[in-house]
Amino acid sequence: MQLTKFRLRNFRNHIDSFLEFGDGINVLVGDNGQGKTNIIEAISYLCLTKSFFAGGDTMVINFNEDMFELDGTFLGERGMTSEVRVAYARQLAEKAYFINRKSLEPLSAVIGKFPVVICSPEHAPITSGSPLERRKFVDFVVAQSNPLYLKTLIEYRRALKQHNKILLESRNAGREIHALLEPWKEQLAELGGELMRRREEFVKEFGSYIQTAYRQVVESGEEPRISYRPNVESQEGTGEPGYPALLRRSFENRRSEEIRVGTTLVGPHRDEFPLTINGLDLRKFASQGQHKTFLVALKLAEFHYLRERCGEKPILLLDDVFSELDKHRSEKLLDCVEHISQTFVTTTVSGVFESTIEFGGTNRKFLVQNGTVQDQRPAAVL
């Protein structure tokens, strides 16, 4: 998958920017606050219908305008071209997404059509933060490769919202609500059980990808691992295998506590995916360098996992990643990504690239200054 042409209108500080990308490494160079990450963020809108870190669509509209528009051309590995347009109007609070001039709804149907892997400082909490960050990572990877998982996840979240609403109302009103809860508990058990089953499968599949990617970035005897800790009571001695049955039992055992606190205490929305190196918890014992390396390895593993399951090479978006790595690890990462896919990199200094990459054809460099973009290819090839 390649993004060949891209136009941004009224997107953050880009009033009207047009870029033609190479199918190798595209380096966006500029000082902080000039609009490099805004381009990466806009590409995520084309691939995912949303930003990878902004709080909402209104946040990315240029201050002086009422709407933003993004237009991009994707070229698939089988030669198929997709013209994609995303637009959002502030006053209407409506976002429209088009592929080849045809409106696509729901927006969740876009996920997986244009696979993308994003690595940014915004993702550092995956290795160092709360379980929520690791659940988001796993859900994002699996959803891009499995539309049924995404559908189940959306349905589970809707059921969870209704279940929590009833619990909270009962807590405030002090009334009996067991009959109201039962249908939602059954939905949560079935949908949640399916999510847990698929998450367990994913972790088993994904482990080898992490180990291979980690060895590519750093040569060491360290053994990285991801595991799965589902939020259900133990299966031992129950005689009822399977996550739906375990969830039903857990719901029954914690019913009074859930009614007392007014929220759902059991289910995949509370799962954990521990990350370890040599059996030690990454959050407690890893150095800053190990955290950075593990995050990069997770993202490279994500790329190869999606490549095998989506039938398209994902686009790589690396936002300010190289400033977080030492020279040796930067060069190793460049070796890993230079020939595997189209890659977009933001950086304040291009030194590590100048000595390694030849710009002009497959690889291109763009200077970004105050929301304007200048193609740095030699005049002879423009």
C-alpha positions in Angstrom: 0.0 0.0 0.0 1.3 3.4 -1.0 0.0 7.0 -0.5 1.2 8.7 -3.7 -0.5 12.1 -3.5 -1.9 14.1 -0.6 -3.6 17.4 -0.1 -4.4 19.1 3.2 -6.8 22.1 3.4 -7.3 24.0 6.7 -5.9 21.1 8.7 -4.2 22.6 11.8 -1.6 25.0 10.4 -1.7 23.7 6.8 -3.9 26.0 4.8 -3.3 24.3 1.5 -0.4 21.8 1.3 0.2 19.4 -1.6 2.7 16.5 -1.4 3.8 13.8 -3.8 5.4 11.0 -1.9 8.0 8.4 -2.9 7.3 4.7 -2.3 10.3 4.4 0.1 11.2 6.6 3.0 9.6 10.1 3.1 11.4 12.3 5.7 9.5 15.4 7.0 12.2 17.8 8.4 11.5 21.0 10.4 11.7 22.7 13.8 9.2 21.8 16.5 5.7 23.3 15.9 6.1 23.8 12.2 3.5 21.2 11.0 5.5 17.9 10.5 3.3 15.8 12.9 0.2 17.5 11.4 0.9 15.7 8.1 1.4 12.4 9.9 -1.8 13.0 11.8 -3.7 13.8 8.6 -2.5 10.6 7.0 -4.0 8.7 10.0 -7.4 10.4 9.1 -7.2 8.9 5.6 -6.4 5.4 7.0 -8.5 5.4 10.2 -11.0 8.3 9.8 -9.5 9.9 12.9 -6.4 11.3 14.5 -4.1 9.0 16.5 -3.9 11.5 19.4 -6.3 14.5 19.1 -9.3 14.6 21.3 -11.8 15.3 18.5 -12.3 16.5 15.0 -12.9 20.1 15.9 -9.4 20.2 17.4 -7.7 19.8 14.1 -9.5 22.5 12.1 -7.5 25.6 11.4 -8.6 28.3 13.9 -9.8 30.7 11.2 -11.9 28.1 9.2 -15.1 26.2 9.6 -14.0 22.9 8.0 -11.0 20.8 6.9 -10.6 18.7 3.8 -8.1 15.9 3.1 -7.6 14.2 -0.3 -5.3 11.3 -0.9 -4.5 8.7 -3.6 -3.6 5.2 -2.5 -2.1 2.6 -4.7 -2.6 -1.0 -3.7 -0.1 -3.8 -4.3 -2.4 -5.2 -7.0 -2.4 -1.9 -8.8 -5.8 -0.8 -7.6 -6.1 3.0 -7.1 -8.3 4.5 -4.3 -9.1 8.2 -4.2 -9.9 9.0 -0.6 -11.5 12.2 0.7 -12.2 13.1 4.4 -14.0 16.3 5.3 -15.4 17.7 8.6 -17.6 20.8 9.1 -17.5 22.5 12.5 -21.0 23.9 12.4 -22.7 20.7 11.3 -20.4 18.5 13.5 -20.4 16.0 10.7 -17.6 14.0 9.1 -17.8 12.6 5.6 -15.5 9.8 4.2 -15.4 9.0 0.5 -13.6 6.3 -1.5 -13.7 6.9 -5.2 -16.4 9.5 -4.7 -18.7 7.1 -2.9 -19.6 7.8 0.7 -18.6 5.0 3.1 -20.7 4.3 6.2 -20.3 3.4 9.0 -16.9 4.9 9.4 -15.7 1.8 11.2 -15.9 0.0 7.8 -12.7 1.9 6.8 -10.6 0.1 9.4 -8.3 -2.4 7.8 -8.9 -1.1 4.2 -5.7 1.0 4.4 -3.6 -0.7 7.0 -1.3 1.6 9.0 1.3 1.3 11.8 1.9 4.4 13.9 4.8 4.9 16.3 4.8 8.2 18.2 5.8 9.6 21.6 2.0 9.4 22.2 2.4 5.6 22.3 5.0 5.5 25.1 2.3 4.6 27.7 1.9 1.2 25.9 5.0 0.0 27.7 4.9 2.2 30.8 1.3 3.1 31.4 -1.9 1.5 32.6 -3.5 -1.7 31.3 -5.9 0.5 29.2 -2.9 1.5 26.9 -2.0 -2.1 26.2 -5.7 -3.1 25.6 -5.9 -0.2 23.1 -2.8 -1.4 21.3 -4.1 -5.0 21.1 -7.6 -3.9 20.0 -6.1 -1.7 17.3 -3.9 -4.4 15.8 -6.5 -7.1 15.8 -9.3 -4.8 14.5 -7.3 -3.9 11.4 -6.7 -7.5 10.6 -10.1 -8.9 11.6 -13.4 -7.0 10.8 -15.4 -9.4 12.9 -13.3 -8.6 16.0 -14.0 -4.9 15.5 -17.7 -5.5 15.1 -17.8 -7.6 18.3 -15.8 -4.9 20.1 -18.2 -2.2 19.1 -21.2 -4.3 20.2 -19.5 -5.2 23.5 -18.9 -1.5 24.3 -22.5 -0.6 23.6 -23.7 -3.4 25.9 -21.2 -2.4 28.5 -22.5 1.2 28.4 -26.1 0.1 28.9 -25.1 -2.3 31.7 -23.1 0.5 33.5 -26.0 2.9 33.1 -28.4 0.5 34.8 -25.9 -0.1 37.6 -25.4 3.6 38.2 -29.1 4.4 38.2 -29.8 1.6 40.6 -27.0 2.8 42.9 -28.5 6.4 42.9 -32.1 5.3 43.2 -31.5 2.3 45.5 -33.9 0.0 43.6 -33.9 -3.6 42.6 -32.6 -4.1 39.1 -31.6 -7.7 38.7 -34.2 -8.4 36.0 -33.0 -5.4 34.0 -29.4 -6.5 34.2 -29.8 -10.1 33.1 -30.2 -9.5 29.3 -27.2 -7.2 29.3 -25.1 -9.6 31.3 -25.8 -12.3 28.8 -24.7 -10.1 26.0 -21.6 -9.2 27.9 -20.8 -12.8 28.5 -21.2 -13.9 24.9 -19.5 -10.8 23.3 -16.9 -10.6 26.0 -16.1 -14.3 25.8 -15.5 -14.0 22.0 -13.2 -11.0 22.5 -11.2 -12.9 25.2 -10.9 -16.0 23.0 -9.5 -13.9 20.1 -7.2 -12.0 22.4 -5.8 -15.2 23.7 -5.2 -16.4 20.2 -3.6 -13.1 19.2 -1.1 -13.2 22.0 0.0 -16.7 21.1 0.5 -15.6 17.5 2.1 -12.3 18.2 4.8 -13.5 20.6 7.2 -14.7 17.9 6.8 -11.4 15.9 8.0 -9.4 18.9 11.0 -11.6 19.5 12.1 -11.3 15.9 11.6 -7.5 15.8 13.4 -7.0 19.1 16.5 -8.8 17.8 16.4 -6.6 14.7 16.6 -3.4 16.7 19.1 -4.5 19.3 21.5 -7.4 19.5 21.3 -8.8 23.0 20.3 -11.8 25.0 17.1 -10.2 26.2 13.9 -12.1 25.8 10.8 -9.9 25.3 7.4 -11.3 25.9 3.7 -10.3 25.8 1.2 -12.4 27.8 -2.5 -12.3 28.5 -4.2 -11.9 31.8 -8.0 -12.1 31.3 -10.3 -10.5 33.8 -12.3 -13.5 34.9 -12.2 -15.8 37.8 -10.1 -18.9 37.5 -11.4 -21.9 35.5 -9.8 -24.5 37.8 -12.4 -26.9 39.3 -15.4 -25.3 37.6 -16.0 -28.0 35.0 -17.2 -25.2 32.7 -14.5 -24.4 30.1 -14.8 -21.4 27.9 -14.8 -17.6 28.5 -18.6 -17.0 28.3 -19.2 -19.5 31.1 -16.4 -18.0 33.2 -17.8 -14.5 32.7 -21.3 -15.7 33.8 -19.8 -17.2 36.9 -17.8 -14.0 37.6 -20.8 -11.8 37.1 -22.8 -13.9 39.6 -20.1 -13.8 42.2 -19.5 -10.0 42.0 -23.1 -8.9 41.4 -23.5 -7.3 44.8 -20.2 -5.5 44.5 -21.1 -4.2 41.1 -24.4 -2.8 42.3 -22.7 -1.2 45.3 -20.0 0.6 43.2 -22.3 1.2 40.2 -20.0 -0.1 37.4 -19.1 -3.4 35.7 -16.1 -5.0 37.4 -15.7 -8.1 35.2 -14.9 -8.5 31.5 -12.4 -7.8 28.7 -12.5 -4.0 29.3 -10.4 -4.8 32.4 -8.0 -7.3 30.8 -4.2 -6.9 31.1 -1.4 -7.8 28.7 1.8 -7.9 30.8 5.1 -7.0 28.9 8.3 -8.6 30.2 12.0 -8.8 29.5 13.7 -12.0 30.7 10.6 -12.6 32.9 10.7 -9.2 34.6 7.8 -6.7 34.5 8.7 -4.0 32.0 7.0 -1.2 34.0 8.9 -2.0 37.1 12.4 -3.1 36.0 13.1 -1.8 32.5 15.4 1.1 31.7 14.3 4.0 29.6 16.3 2.5 26.6 14.6 -0.8 27.0 11.1 0.9 27.0 12.0 2.7 23.8 13.3 -0.5 22.2 10.3 -2.6 23.3 7.9 0.0 21.8 9.7 0.1 18.5 9.8 -3.8 18.5 6.0 -3.9 19.1 5.4 -1.6 16.2 7.7 -3.6 13.8 5.9 -6.7 15.0 2.6 -5.1 14.3 3.8 -4.3 10.8 4.7 -7.9 9.9 1.6 -9.3 11.6 -0.7 -7.0 9.6 1.3 -7.6 6.4 0.6 -11.3 6.6 -3.1 -10.9 7.4 -4.3 -7.9 5.4 -2.8 -8.8 2.0 -1.3 -5.3 1.9 1.9 -3.8 3.3 0.9 -1.3 6.0 2.1 2.3 5.7 4.6 3.1 8.5 4.2 6.5 10.3 7.2 7.2 12.6 6.7 10.4 14.5 9.8 11.8 16.2 11.0 8.2 16.8 14.6 8.6 15.9 15.3 11.4 18.4 14.3 8.9 21.1 17.0 6.4 20.0 20.8 6.4 20.1 22.8 6.5 16.8 23.3 2.7 16.8 19.6 1.8 17.3 18.6 4.5 14.9 20.7 3.0 12.2 19.4 -0.5 13.0 15.8 0.8 12.7 16.6 2.4 9.4 17.9 -0.9 8.1 14.7 -2.5 9.2 12.3 -0.1 7.5 14.2 1.2 4.5 12.9 -1.5 2.1 9.9 -3.1 3.8 7.2 -0.5 3.0 6.4 3.1 2.4 7.5 5.0 5.5 6.9 8.5 6.8 9.3 10.0 9.3 9.2 13.3 11.2 12.5 14.7 12.5 14.1 18.0 13.6 17.5 17.0 12.2 18.1 14.8 9.2 21.7 13.8 9.9 21.1 10.1 10.5 19.3 9.9 7.2 21.7 11.9 5.1 24.5 9.4 5.6 22.3 6.3 5.0 19.6 7.2 2.5 19.9 8.5 -1.1 17.1 11.1 -1.7 15.5 12.0 -5.0 13.6 9.0 -6.3 12.2 6.3 -4.1 13.2 8.3 -1.0 12.2 11.9 -0.6 12.7 14.7 1.9 10.4 17.6 2.6 11.1 20.8 4.6 8.1 21.9 6.7 8.0 25.5 7.9 5.0 27.2 9.4 2.5 25.0 7.7 4.1 25.1 4.2 5.9 22.2 2.6 8.9 22.3 0.2 10.0 19.2 -1.7 13.7 18.9 -1.3 14.4 16.7 -4.3 17.0 18.0 -6.7 15.5 20.3 -9.4 16.5 17.8 -12.1 14.0 15.2 -10.8 11.1 17.4 -9.9 
